[in-house]
């Protein structure tokens, strides 16, 4: 868990990390025109800790689920909390959260000051992720999929749209094109605040950090 966060979030956010006794000590190198250095560093430390704790808590909750199921759950929290960490770095009050609702077409993430919504599908390949995002009930939700599937997913949906167009299936064609326009690998808010992207492999590695032993106890491998 920690390794993925350090690799993706910290590298992308220009934060350096030193580990001492299992605790992360963060030093912000974000901007000279920030809050007093110590206060800003503490705020970023808090955001990093919340990101890590959120992913671990969600992964632990669904540790008995299949890898494919856990992949989606931990990705939701990673995307939402990496957005919140970026908001702290950029001194924005924007916030993202995971509603954890099982209602049909309910958003997986709500974010930004005006409560934008996102649907997240981290399936095994770009075709499955793209198809899963074509639910018309998702309406204006951002359609988040793995970083390494975005380009191919858009091409795939456009190809399907052309085929349906030729067959006179205008409604299906329109839906596929609208979905392609909404597909992204991250959520984005005001002032450049955005989440950190995850590839399919990285989401699998996060999910694999949670296992259950023969006694039913959840084991968290923070070296993943």
MOUR-V201257 format. One record per residue. N is the residue number from 1. RES is the residue in three letters. SS is DSSP state (~ for helix, > for strand, _ for the rest). Layout:
BEGIN
n | res | ss
N | RES | SS
N | RES | SS
END
This chain:
BEGIN
n | res | ss
1 | UNK | _
2 | UNK | ~
3 | UNK | ~
4 | UNK | ~
5 | UNK | ~
6 | UNK | ~
7 | UNK | ~
8 | UNK | ~
9 | UNK | ~
10 | UNK | ~
11 | UNK | ~
12 | UNK | ~
13 | UNK | ~
14 | UNK | _
15 | UNK | >
16 | UNK | >
17 | UNK | >
18 | UNK | >
19 | UNK | >
20 | UNK | >
21 | UNK | _
22 | UNK | _
23 | UNK | >
24 | UNK | >
25 | UNK | >
26 | UNK | >
27 | UNK | >
28 | UNK | >
29 | UNK | _
30 | UNK | _
31 | UNK | _
32 | UNK | _
33 | UNK | _
34 | UNK | _
35 | UNK | _
36 | UNK | _
37 | UNK | ~
38 | UNK | ~
39 | UNK | ~
40 | UNK | ~
41 | UNK | ~
42 | UNK | ~
43 | UNK | ~
44 | UNK | ~
45 | UNK | ~
46 | UNK | ~
47 | UNK | ~
48 | UNK | ~
49 | UNK | ~
50 | UNK | ~
51 | UNK | ~
52 | UNK | ~
53 | UNK | ~
54 | UNK | ~
55 | UNK | ~
56 | UNK | ~
57 | UNK | ~
58 | UNK | ~
59 | UNK | ~
60 | UNK | ~
61 | UNK | ~
62 | UNK | _
63 | UNK | _
64 | UNK | _
65 | UNK | _
66 | UNK | _
67 | UNK | ~
68 | UNK | ~
69 | UNK | ~
70 | UNK | ~
71 | UNK | ~
72 | UNK | ~
73 | UNK | ~
74 | UNK | ~
75 | UNK | ~
76 | UNK | ~
77 | UNK | ~
78 | UNK | ~
79 | UNK | ~
80 | UNK | ~
81 | UNK | ~
82 | UNK | ~
83 | UNK | ~
84 | UNK | ~
85 | UNK | ~
86 | UNK | ~
87 | UNK | ~
88 | UNK | ~
89 | UNK | ~
90 | UNK | _
91 | UNK | _
92 | UNK | _
93 | UNK | _
94 | UNK | _
95 | UNK | _
96 | UNK | >
97 | UNK | >
98 | UNK | _
99 | UNK | _
100 | UNK | _
101 | UNK | _
102 | UNK | _
103 | UNK | _
104 | UNK | _
105 | UNK | _
106 | UNK | _
107 | UNK | _
108 | UNK | _
109 | UNK | >
110 | UNK | >
111 | UNK | >
112 | UNK | _
113 | UNK | _
114 | UNK | _
115 | UNK | _
116 | UNK | >
117 | UNK | >
118 | UNK | >
119 | UNK | >
120 | UNK | >
121 | UNK | _
122 | UNK | _
123 | UNK | _
124 | UNK | _
125 | UNK | _
126 | UNK | ~
127 | UNK | ~
128 | UNK | ~
129 | UNK | ~
130 | UNK | ~
131 | UNK | ~
132 | UNK | ~
133 | UNK | _
134 | UNK | _
135 | UNK | _
136 | UNK | ~
137 | UNK | ~
138 | UNK | ~
139 | UNK | _
140 | UNK | _
141 | UNK | _
142 | UNK | >
143 | UNK | >
144 | UNK | >
145 | UNK | _
146 | UNK | _
147 | UNK | ~
148 | UNK | ~
149 | UNK | ~
150 | UNK | ~
151 | UNK | ~
152 | UNK | ~
153 | UNK | ~
154 | UNK | ~
155 | UNK | ~
156 | UNK | ~
157 | UNK | ~
158 | UNK | ~
159 | UNK | ~
160 | UNK | ~
161 | UNK | ~
162 | UNK | ~
163 | UNK | ~
164 | UNK | ~
165 | UNK | ~
166 | UNK | ~
167 | UNK | _
168 | UNK | _
169 | UNK | _
170 | UNK | ~
171 | UNK | ~
172 | UNK | ~
173 | UNK | ~
174 | UNK | ~
175 | UNK | ~
176 | UNK | ~
177 | UNK | ~
178 | UNK | ~
179 | UNK | ~
180 | UNK | ~
181 | UNK | ~
182 | UNK | ~
183 | UNK | >
184 | UNK | >
185 | UNK | _
186 | UNK | _
187 | UNK | _
188 | UNK | >
189 | UNK | _
190 | UNK | ~
191 | UNK | ~
192 | UNK | ~
193 | UNK | _
194 | UNK | >
195 | UNK | _
196 | UNK | _
197 | UNK | _
198 | UNK | _
199 | UNK | _
200 | UNK | ~
201 | UNK | ~
202 | UNK | ~
203 | UNK | ~
204 | UNK | ~
205 | UNK | ~
206 | UNK | ~
207 | UNK | ~
208 | UNK | ~
209 | UNK | _
210 | UNK | >
211 | UNK | >
212 | UNK | >
213 | UNK | _
214 | UNK | _
215 | UNK | _
216 | UNK | _
217 | UNK | _
218 | UNK | >
219 | UNK | >
220 | UNK | >
221 | UNK | _
222 | UNK | _
223 | UNK | _
224 | UNK | _
END
